[in-house]
Structures are given as C-alpha cells and as structure tokens.
C-alpha cells in the first residue's frame, strides 16, 4: 500500500538525514487511516523544500497519551508535532520509517552511495587481490615483478 502525506520542511529534512526515524502523526482526519499501514508499506511524502520523497514503513504504533509516547518512543528520533489538542482527544500514531529516496535527488543520492562503496579504503579491507604469500604461482611472480619495475607487461 502507498499512502501520500504532506510534511513540513524541518521534519522532512530530519527524516531524509536519518536524524529522525519516527514520524508522529496526530489522528486528525478520518481520511488518514494510519491503522491500515503495516510493515513494508510505502509512504510518499511531499514537502516544499524536498518535493516528493519516499520512505518504507518499518512499524506503526498507536498511543492515547503523551505519557505513553514519551515513555515508549522517547524524543530523540521522533518528529515534532504541532497539534497537541488532537493528541489528547484522538491519540496519534508513531510511524517508524526508513528513508528510501527523493524524486528530485535520486541520481545524486545513488551517485553518493556508489562513491561510498567504491572508496578504496573500504574496499581494500574487504578483498584480497592476487595470491597470498604462501601461494606464489607463476602469475603471482609475474604480477609482483610488474609492480617492481621488472618484466613490465
């Protein structure tokens, strides 16, 4: 299921930058049935600054009081909420999300992720090129010699 939601710019940036991971939504309208959201669903957010971006739902929790919210979710990773009167009357939902991508910056984000993967420092610790010290076959000697300036290819 895909649900479309508006979000203010401050909370949108916090979700994108992974400083906030829980979108708190007041149960204001009957049209937004957050209770139907489940793990694996997609949220299409719209903010003025970021435009359209997508997030995957990891978990959805419903609370009746602020005491429940702060006891069980804390404040470190939750987005801010402006309508406290609604929370008192109808409760709210804490939607745990994982940021996926933004329509406006999808190519830049993919490029940045690729650069992180292709970082030689990261890769050099994960793979071993050539043969080990105890396994010096013909190819190993030739390759080693090529690097020292002997027997250049």
N, CA, C and O atoms as a GROMACS GRO file, in nm:
protein
  612
    1UNK      N    1   0.084  -0.118   0.000
    1UNK     CA    2   0.000   0.000   0.000
    1UNK      C    3   0.088   0.124   0.000
    1UNK      O    4   0.193   0.127   0.065
    2UNK      N    5   0.046   0.226  -0.072
    2UNK     CA    6   0.116   0.354  -0.075
    2UNK      C    7   0.021   0.460  -0.020
    2UNK      O    8  -0.094   0.471  -0.064
    3UNK      N    9   0.070   0.538   0.076
    3UNK     CA   10  -0.009   0.648   0.132
    3UNK      C   11   0.065   0.778   0.105
    3UNK      O   12   0.188   0.783   0.116
    4UNK      N   13  -0.008   0.882   0.070
    4UNK     CA   14   0.052   1.013   0.041
    4UNK      C   15   0.028   1.106   0.160
    4UNK      O   16  -0.084   1.122   0.207
    5UNK      N   17   0.139   1.167   0.208
    5UNK     CA   18   0.132   1.256   0.323
    5UNK      C   19   0.211   1.383   0.298
    5UNK      O   20   0.316   1.380   0.233
    6UNK      N   21   0.160   1.495   0.348
    6UNK     CA   22   0.236   1.620   0.348
    6UNK      C   23   0.320   1.624   0.474
    6UNK      O   24   0.282   1.568   0.577
    7UNK      N   25   0.434   1.692   0.466
    7UNK     CA   26   0.522   1.703   0.582
    7UNK      C   27   0.593   1.838   0.575
    7UNK      O   28   0.626   1.886   0.466
    8UNK      N   29   0.615   1.900   0.692
    8UNK     CA   30   0.684   2.030   0.690
    8UNK      C   31   0.832   2.008   0.658
    8UNK      O   32   0.885   1.898   0.674
    9UNK      N   33   0.897   2.115   0.613
    9UNK     CA   34   1.035   2.105   0.565
    9UNK      C   35   1.134   2.059   0.672
    9UNK      O   36   1.224   1.980   0.644
   10UNK      N   37   1.117   2.107   0.795
   10UNK     CA   38   1.210   2.070   0.902
   10UNK      C   39   1.204   1.919   0.929
   10UNK      O   40   1.308   1.854   0.939
   11UNK      N   41   1.085   1.865   0.942
   11UNK     CA   42   1.072   1.721   0.966
   11UNK      C   43   1.114   1.640   0.843
   11UNK      O   44   1.171   1.531   0.858
   12UNK      N   45   1.088   1.690   0.723
   12UNK     CA   46   1.129   1.620   0.601
   12UNK      C   47   1.281   1.605   0.596
   12UNK      O   48   1.333   1.497   0.566
   13UNK      N   49   1.353   1.712   0.624
   13UNK     CA   50   1.499   1.706   0.624
   13UNK      C   51   1.552   1.613   0.733
   13UNK      O   52   1.650   1.542   0.712
   14UNK      N   53   1.486   1.614   0.849
   14UNK     CA   54   1.529   1.526   0.958
   14UNK      C   55   1.510   1.378   0.919
   14UNK      O   56   1.595   1.295   0.950
   15UNK      N   57   1.400   1.346   0.851
   15UNK     CA   58   1.378   1.208   0.806
   15UNK      C   59   1.479   1.170   0.699
   15UNK      O   60   1.533   1.060   0.701
   16UNK      N   61   1.504   1.262   0.606
   16UNK     CA   62   1.598   1.234   0.497
   16UNK      C   63   1.740   1.211   0.552
   16UNK      O   64   1.811   1.121   0.506
   17UNK      N   65   1.779   1.292   0.649
   17UNK     CA   66   1.914   1.283   0.704
   17UNK      C   67   1.927   1.176   0.812
   17UNK      O   68   2.034   1.159   0.870
   18UNK      N   69   1.818   1.106   0.839
   18UNK     CA   70   1.816   0.996   0.936
   18UNK      C   71   1.839   1.042   1.080
   18UNK      O   72   1.874   0.961   1.165
   19UNK      N   73   1.820   1.171   1.108
   19UNK     CA   74   1.827   1.217   1.246
   19UNK      C   75   1.695   1.190   1.317
   19UNK      O   76   1.691   1.182   1.440
   20UNK      N   77   1.588   1.178   1.242
   20UNK     CA   78   1.457   1.136   1.294
   20UNK      C   79   1.414   1.014   1.216
   20UNK      O   80   1.428   1.010   1.094
   21UNK      N   81   1.363   0.914   1.286
   21UNK     CA   82   1.324   0.789   1.221
   21UNK      C   83   1.179   0.750   1.249
   21UNK      O   84   1.131   0.649   1.200
   22UNK      N   85   1.110   0.832   1.330
   22UNK     CA   86   0.972   0.803   1.366
   22UNK      C   87   0.888   0.925   1.333
   22UNK      O   88   0.906   1.032   1.391
   23UNK      N   89   0.796   0.909   1.240
   23UNK     CA   90   0.706   1.018   1.200
   23UNK      C   91   0.583   1.011   1.290
   23UNK      O   92   0.507   0.914   1.286
   24UNK      N   93   0.563   1.115   1.371
   24UNK     CA   94   0.448   1.119   1.462
   24UNK      C   95   0.334   1.190   1.391
   24UNK      O   96   0.348   1.303   1.345
   25UNK      N   97   0.220   1.122   1.383
   25UNK     CA   98   0.102   1.175   1.314
   25UNK      C   99  -0.017   1.177   1.409
   25UNK      O  100  -0.052   1.075   1.468
   26UNK      N  101  -0.078   1.295   1.422
   26UNK     CA  102  -0.200   1.306   1.503
   26UNK      C  103  -0.315   1.246   1.426
   26UNK      O  104  -0.322   1.257   1.304
   27UNK      N  105  -0.405   1.183   1.496
   27UNK     CA  106  -0.521   1.121   1.434
   27UNK      C  107  -0.628   1.228   1.415
   27UNK      O  108  -0.727   1.232   1.489
   28UNK      N  109  -0.608   1.317   1.316
   28UNK     CA  110  -0.694   1.433   1.295
   28UNK      C  111  -0.814   1.400   1.209
   28UNK      O  112  -0.928   1.426   1.248
   29UNK      N  113  -0.791   1.343   1.094
   29UNK     CA  114  -0.897   1.322   0.996
   29UNK      C  115  -0.933   1.175   0.986
   29UNK      O  116  -0.850   1.087   1.012
   30UNK      N  117  -1.056   1.151   0.949
   30UNK     CA  118  -1.098   1.013   0.926
   30UNK      C  119  -1.042   0.961   0.794
   30UNK      O  120  -1.040   0.839   0.772
   31UNK      N  121  -0.996   1.053   0.705
   31UNK     CA  122  -0.944   1.010   0.574
   31UNK      C  123  -0.806   0.946   0.584
   31UNK      O  124  -0.772   0.863   0.500
   32UNK      N  125  -0.727   0.982   0.686
   32UNK     CA  126  -0.595   0.922   0.706
   32UNK      C  127  -0.608   0.809   0.806
   32UNK      O  128  -0.603   0.832   0.927
   33UNK      N  129  -0.624   0.690   0.758
   33UNK     CA  130  -0.637   0.575   0.846
   33UNK      C  131  -0.500   0.511   0.862
   33UNK      O  132  -0.467   0.414   0.794
   34UNK      N  133  -0.421   0.566   0.953
   34UNK     CA  134  -0.286   0.516   0.976
   34UNK      C  135  -0.286   0.374   1.030
   34UNK      O  136  -0.185   0.303   1.022
   35UNK      N  137  -0.400   0.332   1.085
   35UNK     CA  138  -0.412   0.198   1.140
   35UNK      C  139  -0.396   0.090   1.032
   35UNK      O  140  -0.360  -0.024   1.062
   36UNK      N  141  -0.423   0.127   0.906
   36UNK     CA  142  -0.411   0.032   0.796
   36UNK      C  143  -0.267   0.016   0.748
   36UNK      O  144  -0.235  -0.079   0.677
   37UNK      N  145  -0.179   0.110   0.786
   37UNK     CA  146  -0.038   0.099   0.749
   37UNK      C  147   0.024  -0.020   0.818
   37UNK      O  148  -0.003  -0.048   0.935
   38UNK      N  149   0.108  -0.091   0.745
   38UNK     CA  150   0.179  -0.204   0.804
   38UNK      C  151   0.322  -0.208   0.752
   38UNK      O  152   0.358  -0.138   0.657
   39UNK      N  153   0.401  -0.290   0.816
   39UNK     CA  154   0.542  -0.305   0.780
   39UNK      C  155   0.554  -0.337   0.631
   39UNK      O  156   0.484  -0.423   0.579
   40UNK      N  157   0.645  -0.265   0.564
   40UNK     CA  158   0.669  -0.288   0.422
   40UNK      C  159   0.593  -0.194   0.331
   40UNK      O  160   0.626  -0.184   0.212
   41UNK      N  161   0.491  -0.123   0.383
   41UNK     CA  162   0.418  -0.026   0.302
   41UNK      C  163   0.508   0.093   0.270
   41UNK      O  164   0.612   0.111   0.333
   42UNK      N  165   0.467   0.172   0.172
   42UNK     CA  166   0.546   0.288   0.129
   42UNK      C  167   0.468   0.416   0.157
   42UNK      O  168   0.348   0.424   0.135
   43UNK      N  169   0.540   0.516   0.206
   43UNK     CA  170   0.482   0.649   0.225
   43UNK      C  171   0.544   0.742   0.123
   43UNK      O  172   0.666   0.750   0.111
   44UNK      N  173   0.460   0.813   0.050
   44UNK     CA  174   0.505   0.916  -0.044
   44UNK      C  175   0.483   1.050   0.026
   44UNK      O  176   0.369   1.095   0.040
   45UNK      N  177   0.592   1.111   0.071
   45UNK     CA  178   0.584   1.239   0.140
   45UNK      C  179   0.598   1.354   0.040
   45UNK      O  180   0.661   1.339  -0.064
   46UNK      N  181   0.537   1.468   0.075
   46UNK     CA  182   0.558   1.589  -0.004
   46UNK      C  183   0.594   1.702   0.092
   46UNK      O  184   0.521   1.729   0.188
   47UNK      N  185   0.707   1.768   0.064
   47UNK     CA  186   0.746   1.888   0.139
   47UNK      C  187   0.783   1.995   0.037
   47UNK      O  188   0.824   1.964  -0.075
   48UNK      N  189   0.770   2.121   0.077
   48UNK     CA  190   0.801   2.231  -0.014
   48UNK      C  191   0.949   2.230  -0.055
   48UNK      O  192   0.981   2.257  -0.170
   49UNK      N  193   1.038   2.201   0.038
   49UNK     CA  194   1.181   2.208   0.010
   49UNK      C  195   1.233   2.084  -0.064
   49UNK      O  196   1.308   2.097  -0.160
   50UNK      N  197   1.193   1.964  -0.021
   50UNK     CA  198   1.243   1.841  -0.083
   50UNK      C  199   1.158   1.793  -0.198
   50UNK      O  200   1.204   1.714  -0.280
   51UNK      N  201   1.036   1.839  -0.206
   51UNK     CA  202   0.944   1.786  -0.307
   51UNK      C  203   0.892   1.652  -0.262
   51UNK      O  204   0.858   1.634  -0.145
   52UNK      N  205   0.886   1.556  -0.353
   52UNK     CA  206   0.835   1.423  -0.322
   52UNK      C  207   0.951   1.331  -0.284
   52UNK      O  208   1.053   1.324  -0.353
   53UNK      N  209   0.934   1.260  -0.171
   53UNK     CA  210   1.030   1.158  -0.134
   53UNK      C  211   0.957   1.039  -0.074
   53UNK      O  212   0.842   1.050  -0.032
   54UNK      N  213   1.026   0.926  -0.072
   54UNK     CA  214   0.963   0.800  -0.032
   54UNK      C  215   1.032   0.740   0.090
   54UNK      O  216   1.152   0.756   0.110
   55UNK      N  217   0.951   0.671   0.170
   55UNK     CA  218   1.001   0.601   0.288
   55UNK      C  219   0.927   0.469   0.302
   55UNK      O  220   0.811   0.456   0.263
   56UNK      N  221   0.996   0.372   0.359
   56UNK     CA  222   0.936   0.241   0.383
   56UNK      C  223   0.894   0.233   0.530
   56UNK      O  224   0.968   0.273   0.619
   57UNK      N  225   0.774   0.181   0.554
   57UNK     CA  226   0.722   0.166   0.689
   57UNK      C  227   0.787   0.043   0.754
   57UNK      O  228   0.786  -0.066   0.698
   58UNK      N  229   0.843   0.064   0.873
   58UNK     CA  230   0.904  -0.046   0.947
   58UNK      C  231   0.814  -0.094   1.061
   58UNK      O  232   0.817  -0.211   1.098
   59UNK      N  233   0.734  -0.001   1.117
   59UNK     CA  234   0.648  -0.034   1.231
   59UNK      C  235   0.550   0.082   1.251
   59UNK      O  236   0.583   0.197   1.222
   60UNK      N  237   0.429   0.053   1.301
   60UNK     CA  238   0.329   0.156   1.332
   60UNK      C  239   0.274   0.130   1.472
   60UNK      O  240   0.228   0.020   1.503
   61UNK      N  241   0.280   0.233   1.556
   61UNK     CA  242   0.228   0.221   1.693
   61UNK      C  243   0.126   0.331   1.719
   61UNK      O  244   0.144   0.445   1.674
   62UNK      N  245   0.018   0.299   1.790
   62UNK     CA  246  -0.086   0.396   1.826
   62UNK      C  247  -0.079   0.424   1.976
   62UNK      O  248  -0.065   0.331   2.056
   63UNK      N  249  -0.089   0.551   2.013
   63UNK     CA  250  -0.084   0.591   2.153
   63UNK      C  251  -0.201   0.684   2.183
   63UNK      O  252  -0.246   0.759   2.097
   64UNK      N  253  -0.249   0.679   2.307
   64UNK     CA  254  -0.358   0.766   2.350
   64UNK      C  255  -0.307   0.891   2.423
   64UNK      O  256  -0.370   0.996   2.416
   65UNK      N  257  -0.194   0.880   2.494
   65UNK     CA  258  -0.146   0.991   2.574
   65UNK      C  259  -0.002   1.026   2.541
   65UNK      O  260   0.073   0.945   2.486
   66UNK      N  261   0.035   1.149   2.575
   66UNK     CA  262   0.175   1.191   2.558
   66UNK      C  263   0.267   1.112   2.650
   66UNK      O  264   0.382   1.084   2.615
   67UNK      N  265   0.218   1.077   2.766
   67UNK     CA  266   0.299   0.998   2.859
   67UNK      C  267   0.339   0.865   2.795
   67UNK      O  268   0.454   0.822   2.806
   68UNK      N  269   0.244   0.800   2.729
   68UNK     CA  270   0.275   0.676   2.658
   68UNK      C  271   0.381   0.699   2.550
   68UNK      O  272   0.476   0.622   2.538
   69UNK      N  273   0.362   0.806   2.473
   69UNK     CA  274   0.456   0.838   2.364
   69UNK      C  275   0.597   0.853   2.417
   69UNK      O  276   0.690   0.787   2.368
   70UNK      N  277   0.614   0.940   2.516
   70UNK     CA  278   0.749   0.968   2.565
   70UNK      C  279   0.809   0.850   2.640
   70UNK      O  280   0.931   0.833   2.641
   71UNK      N  281   0.726   0.770   2.704
   71UNK     CA  282   0.777   0.653   2.774
   71UNK      C  283   0.826   0.546   2.677
   71UNK      O  284   0.932   0.487   2.698
   72UNK      N  285   0.748   0.522   2.572
   72UNK     CA  286   0.779   0.411   2.482
   72UNK      C  287   0.862   0.450   2.359
   72UNK      O  288   0.939   0.369   2.308
   73UNK      N  289   0.847   0.572   2.310
   73UNK     CA  290   0.919   0.614   2.189
   73UNK      C  291   1.035   0.708   2.219
   73UNK      O  292   1.133   0.712   2.144
   74UNK      N  293   1.026   0.784   2.327
   74UNK     CA  294   1.127   0.885   2.357
   74UNK      C  295   1.112   1.004   2.263
   74UNK      O  296   1.013   1.015   2.192
   75UNK      N  297   1.209   1.093   2.263
   75UNK     CA  298   1.202   1.212   2.178
   75UNK      C  299   1.319   1.223   2.080
   75UNK      O  300   1.314   1.304   1.988
   76UNK      N  301   1.421   1.144   2.100
   76UNK     CA  302   1.542   1.158   2.019
   76UNK      C  303   1.518   1.137   1.870
   76UNK      O  304   1.570   1.213   1.788
   77UNK      N  305   1.439   1.036   1.832
   77UNK     CA  306   1.421   1.003   1.691
   77UNK      C  307   1.281   1.032   1.639
   77UNK      O  308   1.248   0.992   1.527
   78UNK      N  309   1.198   1.100   1.718
   78UNK     CA  310   1.061   1.129   1.673
   78UNK      C  311   1.052   1.269   1.615
   78UNK      O  312   1.119   1.362   1.660
   79UNK      N  313   0.967   1.284   1.512
   79UNK     CA  314   0.944   1.416   1.453
   79UNK      C  315   0.857   1.497   1.548
   79UNK      O  316   0.788   1.442   1.634
   80UNK      N  317   0.862   1.629   1.531
   80UNK     CA  318   0.781   1.716   1.617
   80UNK      C  319   0.636   1.715   1.568
   80UNK      O  320   0.608   1.686   1.452
   81UNK      N  321   0.546   1.747   1.659
   81UNK     CA  322   0.404   1.752   1.627
   81UNK      C  323   0.348   1.882   1.681
   81UNK      O  324   0.386   1.925   1.790
   82UNK      N  325   0.257   1.944   1.607
   82UNK     CA  326   0.208   2.076   1.644
   82UNK      C  327   0.071   2.076   1.709
   82UNK      O  328   0.038   2.170   1.781
   83UNK      N  329  -0.010   1.975   1.686
   83UNK     CA  330  -0.148   1.978   1.730
   83UNK      C  331  -0.169   1.890   1.853
   83UNK      O  332  -0.216   1.777   1.842
   84UNK      N  333  -0.133   1.943   1.971
   84UNK     CA  334  -0.140   1.864   2.094
   84UNK      C  335  -0.283   1.839   2.138
   84UNK      O  336  -0.311   1.738   2.203
   85UNK      N  337  -0.375   1.929   2.105
   85UNK     CA  338  -0.516   1.910   2.141
   85UNK      C  339  -0.572   1.784   2.074
   85UNK      O  340  -0.649   1.710   2.134
   86UNK      N  341  -0.533   1.761   1.951
   86UNK     CA  342  -0.578   1.643   1.879
   86UNK      C  343  -0.524   1.516   1.944
   86UNK      O  344  -0.594   1.415   1.952
   87UNK      N  345  -0.401   1.523   1.990
   87UNK     CA  346  -0.341   1.408   2.055
   87UNK      C  347  -0.423   1.369   2.178
   87UNK      O  348  -0.448   1.251   2.201
   88UNK      N  349  -0.465   1.469   2.256
   88UNK     CA  350  -0.541   1.441   2.377
   88UNK      C  351  -0.675   1.376   2.344
   88UNK      O  352  -0.722   1.288   2.418
   89UNK      N  353  -0.737   1.418   2.236
   89UNK     CA  354  -0.870   1.369   2.204
   89UNK      C  355  -0.872   1.237   2.129
   89UNK      O  356  -0.948   1.147   2.164
   90UNK      N  357  -0.789   1.222   2.027
   90UNK     CA  358  -0.798   1.106   1.938
   90UNK      C  359  -0.671   1.023   1.935
   90UNK      O  360  -0.668   0.920   1.867
   91UNK      N  361  -0.569   1.063   2.004
   91UNK     CA  362  -0.444   0.988   2.002
   91UNK      C  363  -0.361   1.020   1.879
   91UNK      O  364  -0.393   1.112   1.804
   92UNK      N  365  -0.255   0.943   1.860
   92UNK     CA  366  -0.166   0.965   1.746
   92UNK      C  367  -0.093   0.838   1.712
   92UNK      O  368  -0.096   0.740   1.788
   93UNK      N  369  -0.026   0.839   1.599
   93UNK     CA  370   0.049   0.724   1.550
   93UNK      C  371   0.196   0.758   1.542
   93UNK      O  372   0.233   0.868   1.499
   94UNK      N  373   0.279   0.666   1.582
   94UNK     CA  374   0.424   0.676   1.566
   94UNK      C  375   0.460   0.578   1.454
   94UNK      O  376   0.455   0.456   1.472
   95UNK      N  377   0.498   0.634   1.339
   95UNK     CA  378   0.528   0.552   1.221
   95UNK      C  379   0.679   0.545   1.205
   95UNK      O  380   0.743   0.643   1.169
   96UNK      N  381   0.736   0.429   1.233
   96UNK     CA  382   0.880   0.408   1.217
   96UNK      C  383   0.907   0.389   1.068
   96UNK      O  384   0.846   0.303   1.004
   97UNK      N  385   0.998   0.469   1.014
   97UNK     CA  386   1.023   0.465   0.870
   97UNK      C  387   1.171   0.449   0.839
   97UNK      O  388   1.258   0.471   0.924
   98UNK      N  389   1.196   0.409   0.716
   98UNK     CA  390   1.331   0.406   0.660
   98UNK      C  391   1.327   0.488   0.532
   98UNK      O  392   1.254   0.454   0.438
   99UNK      N  393   1.406   0.596   0.528
   99UNK     CA  394   1.410   0.682   0.409
   99UNK      C  395   1.459   0.601   0.291
   99UNK      O  396   1.557   0.527   0.302
  100UNK      N  397   1.391   0.614   0.176
  100UNK     CA  398   1.433   0.544   0.055
  100UNK      C  399   1.503   0.638  -0.041
  100UNK      O  400   1.624   0.626  -0.063
  101UNK      N  401   1.429   0.733  -0.100
  101UNK     CA  402   1.489   0.826  -0.195
  101UNK      C  403   1.394   0.942  -0.223
  101UNK      O  404   1.275   0.935  -0.192
  102UNK      N  405   1.449   1.049  -0.282
  102UNK     CA  406   1.371   1.165  -0.321
  102UNK      C  407   1.364   1.169  -0.473
  102UNK      O  408   1.463   1.141  -0.541
  103UNK      N  409   1.249   1.204  -0.526
  103UNK     CA  410   1.236   1.214  -0.673
  103UNK      C  411   1.329   1.320  -0.729
  103UNK      O  412   1.380   1.304  -0.840
  104UNK      N  413   1.351   1.428  -0.656
  104UNK     CA  414   1.433   1.538  -0.705
  104UNK      C  415   1.582   1.508  -0.702
  104UNK      O  416   1.658   1.562  -0.782
  105UNK      N  417   1.624   1.422  -0.611
  105UNK     CA  418   1.768   1.400  -0.594
  105UNK      C  419   1.808   1.253  -0.605
  105UNK      O  420   1.914   1.215  -0.556
  106UNK      N  421   1.726   1.172  -0.667
  106UNK     CA  422   1.753   1.028  -0.670
  106UNK      C  423   1.888   0.996  -0.734
  106UNK      O  424   1.959   0.908  -0.686
  107UNK      N  425   1.925   1.065  -0.840
  107UNK     CA  426   2.052   1.035  -0.908
  107UNK      C  427   2.171   1.079  -0.824
  107UNK      O  428   2.273   1.010  -0.820
  108UNK      N  429   2.160   1.194  -0.758
  108UNK     CA  430   2.268   1.239  -0.671
  108UNK      C  431   2.286   1.144  -0.553
  108UNK      O  432   2.399   1.116  -0.512
  109UNK      N  433   2.175   1.096  -0.499
  109UNK     CA  434   2.182   1.003  -0.386
  109UNK      C  435   2.245   0.871  -0.428
  109UNK      O  436   2.326   0.815  -0.354
  110UNK      N  437   2.209   0.820  -0.544
  110UNK     CA  438   2.269   0.696  -0.594
  110UNK      C  439   2.418   0.714  -0.619
  110UNK      O  440   2.498   0.626  -0.588
  111UNK      N  441   2.456   0.829  -0.674
  111UNK     CA  442   2.597   0.858  -0.700
  111UNK      C  443   2.676   0.863  -0.568
  111UNK      O  444   2.785   0.806  -0.559
  112UNK      N  445   2.619   0.930  -0.467
  112UNK     CA  446   2.686   0.937  -0.337
  112UNK      C  447   2.702   0.799  -0.275
  112UNK      O  448   2.807   0.768  -0.218
  113UNK      N  449   2.599   0.715  -0.285
  113UNK     CA  450   2.608   0.579  -0.232
  113UNK      C  451   2.715   0.499  -0.307
  113UNK      O  452   2.790   0.423  -0.246
  114UNK      N  453   2.721   0.516  -0.438
  114UNK     CA  454   2.822   0.445  -0.518
  114UNK      C  455   2.962   0.490  -0.480
  114UNK      O  456   3.054   0.408  -0.474
  115UNK      N  457   2.980   0.619  -0.456
  115UNK     CA  458   3.111   0.670  -0.415
  115UNK      C  459   3.154   0.609  -0.282
  115UNK      O  460   3.271   0.578  -0.262
  116UNK      N  461   3.059   0.593  -0.191
  116UNK     CA  462   3.093   0.534  -0.061
  116UNK      C  463   3.134   0.388  -0.078
  116UNK      O  464   3.226   0.341  -0.011
  117UNK      N  465   3.067   0.317  -0.166
  117UNK     CA  466   3.101   0.177  -0.191
  117UNK      C  467   3.235   0.166  -0.260
  117UNK      O  468   3.312   0.074  -0.231
  118UNK      N  469   3.264   0.256  -0.352
  118UNK     CA  470   3.387   0.249  -0.431
  118UNK      C  471   3.507   0.311  -0.361
  118UNK      O  472   3.615   0.317  -0.420
  119UNK      N  473   3.492   0.357  -0.240
  119UNK     CA  474   3.602   0.415  -0.166
  119UNK      C  475   3.712   0.309  -0.149
  119UNK      O  476   3.687   0.205  -0.087
  120UNK      N  477   3.831   0.334  -0.200
  120UNK     CA  478   3.938   0.233  -0.195
  120UNK      C  479   3.970   0.187  -0.053
  120UNK      O  480   4.005   0.070  -0.034
  121UNK      N  481   3.960   0.273   0.044
  121UNK     CA  482   3.990   0.232   0.182
  121UNK      C  483   3.891   0.128   0.230
  121UNK      O  484   3.929   0.032   0.298
  122UNK      N  485   3.764   0.145   0.195
  122UNK     CA  486   3.663   0.047   0.234
  122UNK      C  487   3.684  -0.084   0.162
  122UNK      O  488   3.675  -0.191   0.222
  123UNK      N  489   3.710  -0.077   0.035
  123UNK     CA  490   3.721  -0.198  -0.047
  123UNK      C  491   3.847  -0.276  -0.015
  123UNK      O  492   3.844  -0.399  -0.013
  124UNK      N  493   3.959  -0.207   0.010
  124UNK     CA  494   4.086  -0.277   0.030
  124UNK      C  495   4.081  -0.370   0.150
  124UNK      O  496   4.150  -0.472   0.150
  125UNK      N  497   4.004  -0.339   0.250
  125UNK     CA  498   3.994  -0.426   0.366
  125UNK      C  499   3.905  -0.546   0.343
  125UNK      O  500   3.911  -0.643   0.418
  126UNK      N  501   3.822  -0.542   0.240
  126UNK     CA  502   3.726  -0.649   0.216
  126UNK      C  503   3.775  -0.753   0.116
  126UNK      O  504   3.732  -0.868   0.122
  127UNK      N  505   3.864  -0.715   0.024
  127UNK     CA  506   3.906  -0.809  -0.080
  127UNK      C  507   4.057  -0.822  -0.079
  127UNK      O  508   4.128  -0.736  -0.027
  128UNK      N  509   4.105  -0.929  -0.137
  128UNK     CA  510   4.248  -0.953  -0.149
  128UNK      C  511   4.278  -0.977  -0.296
  128UNK      O  512   4.229  -1.073  -0.355
  129UNK      N  513   4.358  -0.892  -0.354
  129UNK     CA  514   4.394  -0.907  -0.495
  129UNK      C  515   4.519  -0.993  -0.505
  129UNK      O  516   4.612  -0.978  -0.426
  130UNK      N  517   4.522  -1.082  -0.602
  130UNK     CA  518   4.640  -1.165  -0.624
  130UNK      C  519   4.646  -1.283  -0.531
  130UNK      O  520   4.546  -1.320  -0.470
  131UNK      N  521   4.764  -1.342  -0.520
  131UNK     CA  522   4.784  -1.462  -0.440
  131UNK      C  523   4.842  -1.426  -0.305
  131UNK      O  524   4.903  -1.321  -0.288
  132UNK      N  525   4.821  -1.514  -0.209
  132UNK     CA  526   4.876  -1.494  -0.076
  132UNK      C  527   5.026  -1.519  -0.076
  132UNK      O  528   5.082  -1.564  -0.176
  133UNK      N  529   5.093  -1.489   0.034
  133UNK     CA  530   5.239  -1.504   0.043
  133UNK      C  531   5.283  -1.649   0.026
  133UNK      O  532   5.388  -1.674  -0.032
  134UNK      N  533   5.203  -1.745   0.074
  134UNK     CA  534   5.240  -1.885   0.063
  134UNK      C  535   5.205  -1.945  -0.072
  134UNK      O  536   5.246  -2.058  -0.100
  135UNK      N  537   5.131  -1.876  -0.154
  135UNK     CA  538   5.084  -1.930  -0.282
  135UNK      C  539   5.138  -1.843  -0.395
  135UNK      O  540   5.063  -1.765  -0.454
  136UNK      N  541   5.265  -1.857  -0.426
  136UNK     CA  542   5.326  -1.774  -0.530
  136UNK      C  543   5.343  -1.857  -0.656
  136UNK      O  544   5.450  -1.913  -0.682
  137UNK      N  545   5.238  -1.863  -0.733
  137UNK     CA  546   5.246  -1.932  -0.861
  137UNK      C  547   5.311  -1.843  -0.964
  137UNK      O  548   5.357  -1.734  -0.932
  138UNK      N  549   5.314  -1.889  -1.088
  138UNK     CA  550   5.375  -1.813  -1.197
  138UNK      C  551   5.310  -1.677  -1.213
  138UNK      O  552   5.378  -1.576  -1.230
  139UNK      N  553   5.175  -1.676  -1.206
  139UNK     CA  554   5.104  -1.548  -1.223
  139UNK      C  555   5.140  -1.452  -1.110
  139UNK      O  556   5.152  -1.332  -1.133
  140UNK      N  557   5.158  -1.505  -0.988
  140UNK     CA  558   5.192  -1.421  -0.874
  140UNK      C  559   5.328  -1.357  -0.891
  140UNK      O  560   5.345  -1.238  -0.862
  141UNK      N  561   5.428  -1.435  -0.939
  141UNK     CA  562   5.561  -1.378  -0.959
  141UNK      C  563   5.558  -1.274  -1.068
  141UNK      O  564   5.619  -1.168  -1.055
  142UNK      N  565   5.488  -1.303  -1.177
  142UNK     CA  566   5.483  -1.208  -1.288
  142UNK      C  567   5.418  -1.077  -1.244
  142UNK      O  568   5.467  -0.968  -1.275
  143UNK      N  569   5.308  -1.088  -1.171
  143UNK     CA  570   5.236  -0.970  -1.127
  143UNK      C  571   5.322  -0.890  -1.030
  143UNK      O  572   5.328  -0.768  -1.039
  144UNK      N  573   5.388  -0.957  -0.937
  144UNK     CA  574   5.472  -0.889  -0.839
  144UNK      C  575   5.588  -0.819  -0.910
  144UNK      O  576   5.623  -0.706  -0.875
  145UNK      N  577   5.645  -0.886  -1.008
  145UNK     CA  578   5.756  -0.826  -1.082
  145UNK      C  579   5.713  -0.704  -1.160
  145UNK      O  580   5.789  -0.608  -1.173
  146UNK      N  581   5.593  -0.707  -1.212
  146UNK     CA  582   5.544  -0.593  -1.290
  146UNK      C  583   5.533  -0.470  -1.204
  146UNK      O  584   5.554  -0.358  -1.251
  147UNK      N  585   5.500  -0.488  -1.079
  147UNK     CA  586   5.485  -0.373  -0.990
  147UNK      C  587   5.620  -0.317  -0.944
  147UNK      O  588   5.629  -0.200  -0.909
  148UNK      N  589   5.723  -0.399  -0.945
  148UNK     CA  590   5.855  -0.351  -0.904
  148UNK      C  591   5.937  -0.295  -1.019
  148UNK      O  592   6.050  -0.250  -1.000
  149UNK      N  593   5.880  -0.298  -1.136
  149UNK     CA  594   5.953  -0.241  -1.249
  149UNK      C  595   6.020  -0.346  -1.334
  149UNK      O  596   6.068  -0.313  -1.442
  150UNK      N  597   6.027  -0.473  -1.290
  150UNK     CA  598   6.087  -0.581  -1.368
  150UNK      C  599   5.981  -0.643  -1.456
  150UNK      O  600   5.862  -0.640  -1.424
  151UNK      N  601   6.023  -0.699  -1.568
  151UNK     CA  602   5.933  -0.773  -1.657
  151UNK      C  603   5.803  -0.698  -1.684
  151UNK      O  604   5.695  -0.755  -1.672
  152UNK      N  605   5.815  -0.577  -1.720
  152UNK     CA  606   5.692  -0.498  -1.745
  152UNK      C  607   5.613  -0.557  -1.859
  152UNK      O  608   5.668  -0.608  -1.956
  153UNK      N  609   5.485  -0.550  -1.844
  153UNK     CA  610   5.393  -0.605  -1.944
  153UNK      C  611   5.374  -0.508  -2.058
  153UNK      O  612   5.300  -0.536  -2.153
   0.00000   0.00000   0.00000
